[in-house]
Each structure stands twice: as C-alpha cells, then as structure tokens.
Amino acid sequence: MNTASLAASYLRARPLQTALSLLLLALGAGTIVALLLVVGQIEARMGRDARGIDLVVGAKGSPMQLILSGIYHADAPTGNVPLATVELLRKNRMVKRAIPLALGDSWKGYRIVGAPQEYLDLYGVAFASGKSFAGEMEAVLGHDVAARTGAGVGARFAGAHGVGGEGEAHAEAYTVVGVLERTGSVLDRLVLTSIESVWEVHQHQGGKEAEREVTVVLVQYASPLAAAMLPRQINAQSGLQAASPAYETARLFRIVGVGIEALRAFAVVLILAAGLSVFIALYTALEERRYDLAVMRTLGASPARLFGLLLAEGLVLALVGVLLGVALGHGLAAALGVWLEAQQQYPVSGLVFRSEELWVVAVALGVGLAAALVPAWRAYRTDVAGTLSRG
C-alpha cells in the first residue's frame, strides 16, 4: 500500500474529525473564491461599461447616483437638463464627443434608453437580427432583454413610466426593429430607441408640450487638460453637475471594499481554524497510532516514510478541502448570478476561472502541510523499542 492510500485509509477511520477539517477548509476557501469571482467580474463589467466615457453631465444631485444611473443604469436619474446643454458641450473645444441619453421609462423592468446611434457605436454592437432604429417609435432590444421576454423583430410594446416599470403604461407603442448580439456590456439589459421617440412618448404629458430635455450627457475629453478644467466649468453652472466615472466607481469600491475585506478576513480565519483542526486531529491520532507506527518500523518502514505518511494526511485533507471549497465558491457565484439575472442586474457566472484561485489552493495546501509538520516530526522520532514494550 502506498503512502497516499494509507493516509486516506487513516482519514476514513476518523470520519467526524476529517469531516470537520474538510468543512472548515471548504467554507474558508469557498468564501474567498466566491469573492474573487463576483468582485472580479463586476469590476471588469463596470470598467467595460465606462470605457470611452470620461465625464457624465446631468442635473444637480449625488455624483455617484449620476454615474450609476447614466452609465450602469442601476439607479434612478437625478433629473433632466435642457437640450441646449448638449449643444454647448458639443461646441466646447475640450469635448471630443458628447452623447445625450433620455431616461425615465422601462418595459418589463428593463430600462428604455433614448440615445443617438453614436451610443451603440461606443460599445461596438452587432445585430443578431434586424437593424438599428431609424424612425420614431422604433426600438432595438439588448440580447438579455430579447432572451428573457421572448420578443423579436416585429414585436410591439408600450413602455411604462419609471425605471422599475412601476408607473402607468404609455399610450404610444414601440416596434422592435432589431435585436443585438451579446455585447457583455450594459447594452445587453437595455431597450434602445431614439431620443425623439422618448420625446414623442412624453410629448403630451401634463397636458402640454413637454420641453425638450435629456437626462445625462456622456462626455469624452478632447485633451488631458479637459480633465482639470471642464468639470469645474460645468459644476459652476446652476442646475448642472459633472461626475467622473473613474473617481466615483473607485469610491464605490472603497465603500463596498470594507465589507469585502471583512468577509475575506473571516474566510482566512476559517482556513486557519481548519489548519488548527488538522493539527489537533493528526496529533491526537498520532497518540492512538504509536503502536501501529512502531510495528510498521519493525516491518521495514523507514522514519522518513512515517514522516511522509503524516505529511500526506495533512496534504490530502487540505487538497480535498480546498477542491471542495473551489467547487463551493463557483457554485455560490453561479447561484448569485441566477439571482442577479432575475433582478436584471449585472450577470455573474460560476463558469469563469481566475488565476488567483491557484493562490487559494496553494495557501490551503501550505496550511495543511504546516499543520502536519509537528505530528510528522514526532512520528519520525518514534521510539520503536519503548513503544512496543509498553504495548
């Protein structure tokens, strides 16, 4: 019988202690892996969604709310700004590109975004079927919208007031003229139409012609100097504010990062507790197996083999525990992804692998190895004659 199989048989002989060590290791490793997967994917998606956008201009309010609503479509808008704001920004020499968006309506919980064709070009879209909107009341569905609603080219629907679909449905109906391929961006969760269509829907709201307004303007700088000067110019104007996606998302992750670090610390404690459990289990088992080890020595087993046997037990425990933890972490990420998809938020997949997971495996194996060192050394120093004489 080789060392690994012998170590496995000894572990099977102590099912409760083995199960406790495996549980602690799996929970600790699983928590860390789940955090790596979820946080890593959300950071990557947010970075991809904000690529090419240096500044978001909108109504006065919370800068973070402006970013969340204008880029990520995950919060309520701060309000509307006059259409003239767009023209002023486009004429500004510090602005390379200014893309206006009109928000405020939704369909089946998916947000309807009025935008120029330039907004679609920003994300490099491709069409699974149909074409882009051209006339008024034409709409394009993001990949996830079409997949979950079952709507396709030719379908008609009426939007509802409010970003959560909680308001009354409008009388005017949109016609779907195109469905996007999956982009891996926020566009997958949006219903896209022209700004003129949004104005048309709200034209008679309140019994009078609505003033031409947009909700936010996505700005791309023309030069590095604009980053220092343009936000100040905009914030100095009454009713307008400018928010930097890079700064606000970094601030958001600093706020969320406190909770993430707490969970990581808790997971590390679990892994260390698992190491202590492995140490106690092996040390206790060593006292019970002294006679067996002495007999093995008389049958020709070298001290090095006994040392390797105890190390192998620690490594087998750590390896099985961390593999269970990696599987648990991916399962948790997949379950969270299903829930987020149901909430029409950022999708998360459990099928993604991150290189940092190898570090989790290495650390867990190191903990198992360290926990087994003292019992292994004692096994190496076994007094054969004395142990056999005591029986």
C-alpha positions as a Markdown table, in Angstrom:
| # | Residue | x | y | z |
|---|---|---|---|---|
| 1 | Met | 0.0 | 0.0 | 0.0 |
| 2 | Asn | 1.5 | 3.4 | -1.0 |
| 3 | Thr | 1.7 | 6.4 | 1.4 |
| 4 | Ala | -1.2 | 8.3 | -0.2 |
| 5 | Ser | -3.7 | 5.4 | 0.1 |
| 6 | Leu | -2.5 | 4.6 | 3.6 |
| 7 | Ala | -3.0 | 8.2 | 4.6 |
| 8 | Ala | -6.5 | 8.2 | 3.1 |
| 9 | Ser | -7.4 | 5.0 | 5.0 |
| 10 | Tyr | -6.4 | 6.6 | 8.3 |
| 11 | Leu | -8.5 | 9.7 | 7.5 |
| 12 | Arg | -11.5 | 7.5 | 6.7 |
| 13 | Ala | -11.1 | 5.8 | 10.1 |
| 14 | Arg | -11.8 | 9.2 | 11.8 |
| 15 | Pro | -14.9 | 10.4 | 9.9 |
| 16 | Leu | -16.0 | 13.1 | 12.3 |
| 17 | Gln | -12.6 | 14.8 | 12.7 |
| 18 | Thr | -12.0 | 14.5 | 9.0 |
| 19 | Ala | -15.4 | 16.0 | 8.1 |
| 20 | Leu | -14.9 | 19.0 | 10.5 |
| 21 | Ser | -11.5 | 19.8 | 9.0 |
| 22 | Leu | -12.9 | 19.5 | 5.4 |
| 23 | Leu | -15.9 | 21.6 | 6.3 |
| 24 | Leu | -13.8 | 24.5 | 7.7 |
| 25 | Leu | -11.4 | 24.4 | 4.8 |
| 26 | Ala | -14.2 | 24.2 | 2.2 |
| 27 | Leu | -16.1 | 27.2 | 3.8 |
| 28 | Gly | -13.0 | 29.3 | 4.0 |
| 29 | Ala | -11.7 | 28.6 | 0.5 |
| 30 | Gly | -15.2 | 28.8 | -0.9 |
| 31 | Thr | -15.8 | 32.2 | 0.5 |
| 32 | Ile | -12.6 | 33.6 | -0.9 |
| 33 | Val | -13.2 | 32.0 | -4.3 |
| 34 | Ala | -16.7 | 33.3 | -4.5 |
| 35 | Leu | -15.5 | 36.9 | -3.6 |
| 36 | Leu | -12.8 | 36.6 | -6.3 |
| 37 | Leu | -15.2 | 35.6 | -8.9 |
| 38 | Val | -18.0 | 38.0 | -8.1 |
| 39 | Val | -15.9 | 41.1 | -7.4 |
| 40 | Gly | -13.6 | 40.4 | -10.3 |
| 41 | Gln | -16.4 | 40.0 | -12.8 |
| 42 | Ile | -18.3 | 43.1 | -11.6 |
| 43 | Glu | -15.2 | 45.2 | -11.7 |
| 44 | Ala | -14.4 | 44.0 | -15.2 |
| 45 | Arg | -18.0 | 44.7 | -16.4 |
| 46 | Met | -18.1 | 48.2 | -14.8 |
| 47 | Gly | -14.8 | 49.0 | -16.4 |
| 48 | Arg | -16.0 | 47.8 | -19.8 |
| 49 | Asp | -19.3 | 49.8 | -19.5 |
| 50 | Ala | -17.4 | 53.0 | -18.6 |
| 51 | Arg | -14.7 | 52.6 | -21.3 |
| 52 | Gly | -14.6 | 55.7 | -23.5 |
| 53 | Ile | -16.6 | 57.9 | -21.1 |
| 54 | Asp | -14.6 | 60.5 | -19.2 |
| 55 | Leu | -17.4 | 62.5 | -17.7 |
| 56 | Val | -21.1 | 62.3 | -17.1 |
| 57 | Val | -23.1 | 65.6 | -17.0 |
| 58 | Gly | -26.6 | 65.8 | -15.5 |
| 59 | Ala | -28.8 | 67.5 | -13.1 |
| 60 | Lys | -27.6 | 68.5 | -9.6 |
| 61 | Gly | -27.6 | 65.7 | -7.0 |
| 62 | Ser | -25.4 | 62.8 | -6.0 |
| 63 | Pro | -22.4 | 62.4 | -8.3 |
| 64 | Met | -22.4 | 58.6 | -7.6 |
| 65 | Gln | -26.2 | 58.4 | -8.4 |
| 66 | Leu | -25.5 | 60.2 | -11.7 |
| 67 | Ile | -22.8 | 57.7 | -12.6 |
| 68 | Leu | -24.9 | 54.7 | -11.6 |
| 69 | Ser | -27.9 | 55.9 | -13.5 |
| 70 | Gly | -26.2 | 57.4 | -16.5 |
| 71 | Ile | -23.6 | 54.6 | -17.3 |
| 72 | Tyr | -24.6 | 51.5 | -15.4 |
| 73 | His | -28.4 | 52.1 | -15.4 |
| 74 | Ala | -28.6 | 50.8 | -11.8 |
| 75 | Asp | -30.1 | 53.8 | -10.0 |
| 76 | Ala | -32.8 | 56.4 | -10.5 |
| 77 | Pro | -31.7 | 59.5 | -12.6 |
| 78 | Thr | -31.1 | 62.8 | -10.7 |
| 79 | Gly | -33.3 | 64.7 | -13.1 |
| 80 | Asn | -33.3 | 66.2 | -16.6 |
| 81 | Val | -31.2 | 69.0 | -18.2 |
| 82 | Pro | -32.1 | 71.3 | -21.1 |
| 83 | Leu | -31.3 | 70.1 | -24.6 |
| 84 | Ala | -29.2 | 73.2 | -25.0 |
| 85 | Thr | -26.7 | 71.7 | -22.6 |
| 86 | Val | -25.8 | 69.1 | -25.2 |
| 87 | Glu | -25.2 | 71.8 | -27.9 |
| 88 | Leu | -23.0 | 73.8 | -25.5 |
| 89 | Leu | -20.9 | 70.8 | -24.7 |
| 90 | Arg | -20.5 | 69.8 | -28.4 |
| 91 | Lys | -19.2 | 73.3 | -29.1 |
| 92 | Asn | -16.7 | 73.2 | -26.3 |
| 93 | Arg | -13.2 | 72.7 | -27.6 |
| 94 | Met | -12.3 | 70.5 | -24.6 |
| 95 | Val | -15.0 | 68.0 | -25.6 |
| 96 | Lys | -14.3 | 65.3 | -28.3 |
| 97 | Arg | -17.7 | 63.6 | -28.0 |
| 98 | Ala | -21.0 | 64.4 | -26.2 |
| 99 | Ile | -23.7 | 61.6 | -26.2 |
| 100 | Pro | -27.1 | 62.6 | -24.7 |
| 101 | Leu | -29.4 | 60.0 | -23.2 |
| 102 | Ala | -33.0 | 60.3 | -22.3 |
| 103 | Leu | -34.1 | 58.0 | -19.4 |
| 104 | Gly | -37.1 | 57.5 | -17.2 |
| 105 | Asp | -39.2 | 54.7 | -18.8 |
| 106 | Ser | -39.0 | 50.9 | -18.7 |
| 107 | Trp | -40.6 | 47.8 | -20.1 |
| 108 | Lys | -41.0 | 44.7 | -18.0 |
| 109 | Gly | -38.3 | 46.0 | -15.7 |
| 110 | Tyr | -35.8 | 46.7 | -18.5 |
| 111 | Arg | -34.9 | 50.4 | -19.0 |
| 112 | Ile | -35.8 | 52.2 | -22.1 |
| 113 | Val | -32.9 | 54.5 | -23.2 |
| 114 | Gly | -33.3 | 57.2 | -25.8 |
| 115 | Ala | -29.9 | 57.7 | -27.5 |
| 116 | Pro | -28.3 | 58.5 | -30.8 |
| 117 | Gln | -26.7 | 55.9 | -32.9 |
| 118 | Glu | -23.3 | 57.1 | -31.5 |
| 119 | Tyr | -24.2 | 55.4 | -28.2 |
| 120 | Leu | -24.5 | 52.0 | -29.9 |
| 121 | Asp | -21.2 | 52.6 | -31.7 |
| 122 | Leu | -19.5 | 53.3 | -28.4 |
| 123 | Tyr | -19.9 | 49.7 | -27.5 |
| 124 | Gly | -19.3 | 48.2 | -30.9 |
| 125 | Val | -22.6 | 46.4 | -31.3 |
| 126 | Ala | -23.6 | 43.8 | -33.8 |
| 127 | Phe | -27.1 | 42.7 | -34.7 |
| 128 | Ala | -28.4 | 39.2 | -34.2 |
| 129 | Ser | -31.4 | 40.1 | -36.3 |
| 130 | Gly | -33.0 | 43.2 | -37.8 |
| 131 | Lys | -31.4 | 46.7 | -37.9 |
| 132 | Ser | -30.9 | 49.8 | -35.8 |
| 133 | Phe | -33.7 | 52.2 | -35.1 |
| 134 | Ala | -34.2 | 55.0 | -37.7 |
| 135 | Gly | -37.6 | 56.5 | -37.4 |
| 136 | Glu | -39.6 | 57.4 | -34.3 |
| 137 | Met | -41.1 | 54.7 | -32.1 |
| 138 | Glu | -38.6 | 52.1 | -33.3 |
| 139 | Ala | -36.7 | 50.1 | -30.7 |
| 140 | Val | -33.7 | 47.8 | -30.5 |
| 141 | Leu | -33.6 | 45.1 | -27.8 |
| 142 | Gly | -30.4 | 44.1 | -26.0 |
| 143 | His | -29.6 | 40.4 | -26.0 |
| 144 | Asp | -30.8 | 39.7 | -22.5 |
| 145 | Val | -34.0 | 41.6 | -23.0 |
| 146 | Ala | -34.9 | 39.7 | -26.1 |
| 147 | Ala | -33.9 | 36.3 | -24.5 |
| 148 | Arg | -35.9 | 36.8 | -21.3 |
| 149 | Thr | -39.0 | 38.4 | -22.8 |
| 150 | Gly | -39.1 | 36.3 | -26.0 |
| 151 | Ala | -39.7 | 39.4 | -28.1 |
| 152 | Gly | -38.2 | 39.7 | -31.5 |
| 153 | Val | -38.2 | 41.8 | -34.7 |
| 154 | Gly | -41.8 | 43.0 | -35.4 |
| 155 | Ala | -43.0 | 42.8 | -31.8 |
| 156 | Arg | -44.8 | 45.8 | -30.3 |
| 157 | Phe | -44.9 | 47.0 | -26.8 |
| 158 | Ala | -45.7 | 50.1 | -24.7 |
| 159 | Gly | -43.2 | 51.4 | -22.1 |
| 160 | Ala | -44.2 | 52.4 | -18.6 |
| 161 | His | -43.2 | 55.5 | -16.7 |
| 162 | Gly | -40.4 | 54.8 | -14.1 |
| 163 | Val | -37.2 | 52.9 | -14.3 |
| 164 | Gly | -38.7 | 49.9 | -12.4 |
| 165 | Gly | -41.8 | 49.7 | -14.5 |
| 166 | Glu | -44.0 | 50.7 | -11.6 |
| 167 | Gly | -45.8 | 53.5 | -13.4 |
| 168 | Glu | -48.7 | 53.6 | -15.9 |
| 169 | Ala | -48.1 | 52.4 | -19.4 |
| 170 | His | -47.9 | 55.0 | -22.1 |
| 171 | Ala | -50.4 | 55.0 | -25.0 |
| 172 | Glu | -47.8 | 55.0 | -27.7 |
| 173 | Ala | -46.3 | 51.7 | -28.7 |
| 174 | Tyr | -42.7 | 50.9 | -29.8 |
| 175 | Thr | -42.0 | 48.5 | -32.7 |
| 176 | Val | -38.9 | 46.2 | -32.4 |
| 177 | Val | -36.8 | 46.6 | -35.5 |
| 178 | Gly | -33.6 | 44.9 | -34.2 |
| 179 | Val | -32.1 | 42.6 | -31.6 |
| 180 | Leu | -28.4 | 42.9 | -30.6 |
| 181 | Glu | -25.8 | 40.2 | -30.3 |
| 182 | Arg | -24.5 | 39.7 | -26.8 |
| 183 | Thr | -22.0 | 42.6 | -26.1 |
| 184 | Gly | -21.0 | 41.7 | -22.5 |
| 185 | Ser | -21.9 | 45.3 | -21.6 |
| 186 | Val | -24.8 | 47.2 | -20.1 |
| 187 | Leu | -26.5 | 47.3 | -23.5 |
| 188 | Asp | -27.5 | 43.7 | -23.1 |
| 189 | Arg | -30.0 | 44.8 | -20.4 |
| 190 | Leu | -31.4 | 47.8 | -22.3 |
| 191 | Val | -34.2 | 48.7 | -24.7 |
| 192 | Leu | -32.7 | 51.3 | -27.1 |
| 193 | Thr | -34.6 | 53.9 | -29.1 |
| 194 | Ser | -34.1 | 57.4 | -30.5 |
| 195 | Ile | -34.3 | 60.4 | -28.2 |
| 196 | Glu | -37.0 | 61.7 | -30.4 |
| 197 | Ser | -39.1 | 58.6 | -29.6 |
| 198 | Val | -38.8 | 59.3 | -25.9 |
| 199 | Trp | -39.9 | 62.9 | -26.5 |
| 200 | Glu | -42.8 | 61.7 | -28.6 |
| 201 | Val | -44.0 | 59.4 | -25.7 |
| 202 | His | -43.8 | 62.3 | -23.2 |
| 203 | Gln | -45.0 | 65.0 | -25.6 |
| 204 | His | -48.4 | 65.4 | -24.1 |
| 205 | Gln | -47.5 | 64.6 | -20.5 |
| 206 | Gly | -49.2 | 67.0 | -18.2 |
| 207 | Gly | -51.5 | 68.3 | -20.9 |
| 208 | Lys | -48.9 | 70.5 | -22.7 |
| 209 | Glu | -46.0 | 70.1 | -25.0 |
| 210 | Ala | -43.0 | 68.9 | -23.0 |
| 211 | Glu | -39.8 | 70.9 | -23.1 |
| 212 | Arg | -37.0 | 69.2 | -25.0 |
| 213 | Glu | -34.7 | 67.7 | -22.3 |
| 214 | Val | -32.2 | 65.0 | -21.9 |
| 215 | Thr | -31.3 | 63.1 | -18.7 |
| 216 | Val | -27.5 | 62.8 | -18.9 |
| 217 | Val | -24.7 | 63.6 | -21.4 |
| 218 | Leu | -21.8 | 61.2 | -21.7 |
| 219 | Val | -18.6 | 63.2 | -22.4 |
| 220 | Gln | -15.3 | 62.2 | -23.9 |
| 221 | Tyr | -12.4 | 64.6 | -23.4 |
| 222 | Ala | -10.5 | 66.1 | -26.4 |
| 223 | Ser | -7.3 | 66.5 | -24.4 |
| 224 | Pro | -5.9 | 65.8 | -20.9 |
| 225 | Leu | -6.3 | 69.4 | -20.0 |
| 226 | Ala | -10.1 | 69.0 | -20.1 |
| 227 | Ala | -10.0 | 66.7 | -17.0 |
| 228 | Ala | -8.8 | 69.6 | -14.9 |
| 229 | Met | -10.9 | 72.4 | -16.3 |
| 230 | Leu | -14.2 | 71.0 | -17.8 |
| 231 | Pro | -15.7 | 69.6 | -14.6 |
| 232 | Arg | -15.1 | 72.9 | -12.8 |
| 233 | Gln | -16.8 | 74.8 | -15.6 |
| 234 | Ile | -19.8 | 72.6 | -15.5 |
| 235 | Asn | -20.2 | 72.4 | -11.8 |
| 236 | Ala | -20.1 | 76.2 | -11.6 |
| 237 | Gln | -23.4 | 76.4 | -13.7 |
| 238 | Ser | -26.7 | 76.4 | -12.0 |
| 239 | Gly | -28.6 | 73.1 | -12.2 |
| 240 | Leu | -25.7 | 71.2 | -13.7 |
| 241 | Gln | -23.1 | 68.8 | -12.3 |
| 242 | Ala | -20.3 | 66.7 | -13.7 |
| 243 | Ala | -19.2 | 63.4 | -12.3 |
| 244 | Ser | -16.1 | 61.4 | -13.1 |
| 245 | Pro | -16.8 | 57.6 | -13.7 |
| 246 | Ala | -13.2 | 56.7 | -12.7 |
| 247 | Tyr | -13.4 | 58.6 | -9.4 |
| 248 | Glu | -16.9 | 57.6 | -8.4 |
| 249 | Thr | -16.5 | 53.9 | -9.2 |
| 250 | Ala | -13.2 | 53.8 | -7.2 |
| 251 | Arg | -15.1 | 55.5 | -4.3 |
| 252 | Leu | -17.9 | 52.9 | -4.7 |
| 253 | Phe | -15.5 | 50.0 | -4.5 |
| 254 | Arg | -13.7 | 51.6 | -1.5 |
| 255 | Ile | -17.1 | 51.7 | 0.3 |
| 256 | Val | -18.0 | 48.2 | -0.7 |
| 257 | Gly | -14.5 | 47.0 | -0.1 |
| 258 | Val | -14.8 | 47.3 | 3.6 |
| 259 | Gly | -17.4 | 44.6 | 3.7 |
| 260 | Ile | -15.5 | 42.5 | 1.2 |
| 261 | Glu | -12.3 | 42.7 | 3.3 |
| 262 | Ala | -14.3 | 41.7 | 6.3 |
| 263 | Leu | -15.6 | 38.6 | 4.5 |
| 264 | Arg | -12.0 | 37.8 | 3.3 |
| 265 | Ala | -10.7 | 38.1 | 6.9 |
| 266 | Phe | -13.5 | 35.8 | 8.1 |
| 267 | Ala | -12.6 | 33.3 | 5.4 |
| 268 | Val | -8.9 | 33.4 | 6.4 |
| 269 | Val | -9.9 | 32.8 | 10.0 |
| 270 | Leu | -11.8 | 29.7 | 8.8 |
| 271 | Ile | -8.8 | 28.4 | 6.9 |
| 272 | Leu | -6.5 | 28.9 | 9.9 |
| 273 | Ala | -9.1 | 27.2 | 12.1 |
| 274 | Ala | -9.1 | 24.4 | 9.6 |
| 275 | Gly | -5.4 | 24.2 | 9.9 |
| 276 | Leu | -5.7 | 24.0 | 13.7 |
| 277 | Ser | -8.3 | 21.3 | 13.3 |
| 278 | Val | -6.0 | 19.3 | 11.1 |
| 279 | Phe | -3.2 | 19.7 | 13.6 |
| 280 | Ile | -5.3 | 18.6 | 16.5 |
| 281 | Ala | -6.7 | 15.6 | 14.6 |
| 282 | Leu | -3.3 | 14.4 | 13.4 |
| 283 | Tyr | -1.7 | 15.0 | 16.8 |
| 284 | Thr | -4.4 | 13.1 | 18.6 |
| 285 | Ala | -4.4 | 10.3 | 16.1 |
| 286 | Leu | -0.6 | 10.0 | 16.5 |
| 287 | Glu | -1.0 | 9.2 | 20.2 |
| 288 | Glu | -3.5 | 6.5 | 19.3 |
| 289 | Arg | -1.4 | 5.1 | 16.5 |
| 290 | Arg | 2.0 | 5.0 | 18.2 |
| 291 | Tyr | 1.9 | 1.2 | 18.4 |
| 292 | Asp | 0.9 | 0.8 | 14.8 |
| 293 | Leu | 3.7 | 3.1 | 13.7 |
| 294 | Ala | 6.2 | 1.1 | 15.8 |
| 295 | Val | 5.0 | -2.1 | 14.1 |
| 296 | Met | 5.4 | -0.5 | 10.7 |
| 297 | Arg | 9.0 | 0.4 | 11.7 |
| 298 | Thr | 9.7 | -3.2 | 12.6 |
| 299 | Leu | 8.3 | -4.4 | 9.3 |
| 300 | Gly | 10.8 | -2.2 | 7.4 |
| 301 | Ala | 9.1 | 1.2 | 7.2 |
| 302 | Ser | 11.8 | 3.9 | 7.4 |
| 303 | Pro | 11.4 | 7.0 | 9.7 |
| 304 | Ala | 11.2 | 9.1 | 6.5 |
| 305 | Arg | 8.2 | 7.1 | 5.4 |
| 306 | Leu | 6.4 | 7.7 | 8.7 |
| 307 | Phe | 7.2 | 11.3 | 8.4 |
| 308 | Gly | 5.8 | 11.3 | 4.8 |
| 309 | Leu | 2.7 | 9.5 | 5.9 |
| 310 | Leu | 1.7 | 12.2 | 8.4 |
| 311 | Leu | 2.5 | 14.9 | 5.9 |
| 312 | Ala | 0.5 | 13.1 | 3.3 |
| 313 | Glu | -2.5 | 13.0 | 5.7 |
| 314 | Gly | -2.3 | 16.8 | 6.1 |
| 315 | Leu | -1.9 | 17.4 | 2.4 |
| 316 | Val | -4.8 | 15.0 | 1.5 |
| 317 | Leu | -7.1 | 16.8 | 3.9 |
| 318 | Ala | -6.0 | 20.2 | 2.6 |
| 319 | Leu | -6.3 | 19.2 | -1.0 |
| 320 | Val | -9.8 | 17.6 | -0.7 |
| 321 | Gly | -11.0 | 20.5 | 1.4 |
| 322 | Val | -9.7 | 23.2 | -0.9 |
| 323 | Leu | -11.1 | 21.4 | -4.0 |
| 324 | Leu | -14.5 | 21.2 | -2.3 |
| 325 | Gly | -14.1 | 24.9 | -1.4 |
| 326 | Val | -13.3 | 25.9 | -5.1 |
| 327 | Ala | -16.4 | 24.0 | -6.2 |
| 328 | Leu | -18.4 | 25.6 | -3.5 |
| 329 | Gly | -17.2 | 29.1 | -4.5 |
| 330 | His | -18.1 | 28.5 | -8.1 |
| 331 | Gly | -21.5 | 27.2 | -7.0 |
| 332 | Leu | -22.1 | 30.3 | -4.9 |
| 333 | Ala | -21.1 | 32.6 | -7.7 |
| 334 | Ala | -23.4 | 30.7 | -10.1 |
| 335 | Ala | -26.3 | 30.9 | -7.6 |
| 336 | Leu | -25.7 | 34.7 | -7.1 |
| 337 | Gly | -25.6 | 35.1 | -10.9 |
| 338 | Val | -29.0 | 33.5 | -11.3 |
| 339 | Trp | -30.4 | 35.9 | -8.6 |
| 340 | Leu | -28.8 | 38.9 | -10.2 |
| 341 | Glu | -30.1 | 38.0 | -13.6 |
| 342 | Ala | -33.6 | 37.7 | -12.1 |
| 343 | Gln | -33.1 | 41.2 | -10.7 |
| 344 | Gln | -31.9 | 42.4 | -14.1 |
| 345 | Gln | -28.6 | 43.4 | -12.6 |
| 346 | Tyr | -25.0 | 42.7 | -13.6 |
| 347 | Pro | -24.7 | 39.0 | -14.5 |
| 348 | Val | -22.1 | 36.8 | -12.7 |
| 349 | Ser | -21.0 | 33.4 | -13.9 |
| 350 | Gly | -19.7 | 30.5 | -11.9 |
| 351 | Leu | -18.0 | 29.1 | -15.0 |
| 352 | Val | -15.2 | 31.7 | -15.0 |
| 353 | Phe | -11.8 | 30.7 | -13.6 |
| 354 | Arg | -9.4 | 33.3 | -12.2 |
| 355 | Ser | -5.7 | 32.8 | -11.7 |
| 356 | Glu | -5.9 | 34.0 | -8.1 |
| 357 | Glu | -7.7 | 30.7 | -7.3 |
| 358 | Leu | -4.4 | 28.9 | -7.6 |
| 359 | Trp | -3.1 | 31.1 | -4.8 |
| 360 | Val | -6.1 | 29.9 | -2.6 |
| 361 | Val | -5.2 | 26.3 | -3.4 |
| 362 | Ala | -1.5 | 26.9 | -2.6 |
| 363 | Val | -2.3 | 28.6 | 0.7 |
| 364 | Ala | -4.7 | 25.9 | 1.8 |
| 365 | Leu | -2.1 | 23.2 | 0.9 |
| 366 | Gly | 0.5 | 25.2 | 2.9 |
| 367 | Val | -1.8 | 25.4 | 5.9 |
| 368 | Gly | -2.3 | 21.6 | 5.7 |
| 369 | Leu | 1.4 | 21.0 | 5.4 |
| 370 | Ala | 2.2 | 23.3 | 8.3 |
| 371 | Ala | -0.4 | 21.7 | 10.5 |
| 372 | Ala | 1.1 | 18.2 | 9.8 |
| 373 | Leu | 4.7 | 19.1 | 10.5 |
| 374 | Val | 4.8 | 18.6 | 14.3 |
| 375 | Pro | 2.9 | 15.3 | 14.2 |
| 376 | Ala | 5.0 | 14.1 | 11.3 |
| 377 | Trp | 8.2 | 15.0 | 13.2 |
| 378 | Arg | 7.0 | 13.1 | 16.3 |
| 379 | Ala | 6.2 | 10.1 | 14.1 |
| 380 | Tyr | 9.7 | 10.4 | 12.6 |
| 381 | Arg | 11.2 | 10.3 | 16.2 |
| 382 | Thr | 9.1 | 7.3 | 17.3 |
| 383 | Asp | 10.9 | 5.1 | 19.9 |
| 384 | Val | 10.2 | 1.7 | 18.5 |
| 385 | Ala | 11.5 | -0.4 | 21.4 |
| 386 | Gly | 9.9 | 1.7 | 24.1 |
| 387 | Thr | 6.6 | 1.8 | 22.3 |
| 388 | Leu | 6.4 | -2.0 | 21.7 |
| 389 | Ser | 7.5 | -2.8 | 25.3 |
| 390 | Arg | 4.6 | -0.6 | 26.6 |
| 391 | Gly | 2.2 | -2.4 | 24.2 |
